[in-house]
Amino acid sequence: MAHWEIRIPTVTADQRDGVQVFTYSAERYPLQLLAKRQARADVASADAIRHRRGATAKPDAISVVWHETYEF
């Protein structure tokens, strides 16, 4: 299944860099713009903040990769 992989850089309180990754089905989000909008909304959610242990997200530095299929 085709999907978008969206990576949002993060930085911890002690200045360690990281990344939070979101994946969205191309069937539900056929346009990159729609997937990016959803990632920006999701990165601000309580679950996402908890998952990254309170690190600050940098949603203006989003990177997007298109995948034709899931590869395991």
Secondary structure, 3 states (H helix, E strand, C coil): CCEEEEEEEEECCCCCEEEEEEEEECCCCCCHHHHHHHHHHHHCCHHHHHHCCCCEECHHHCEEEEECCCCC
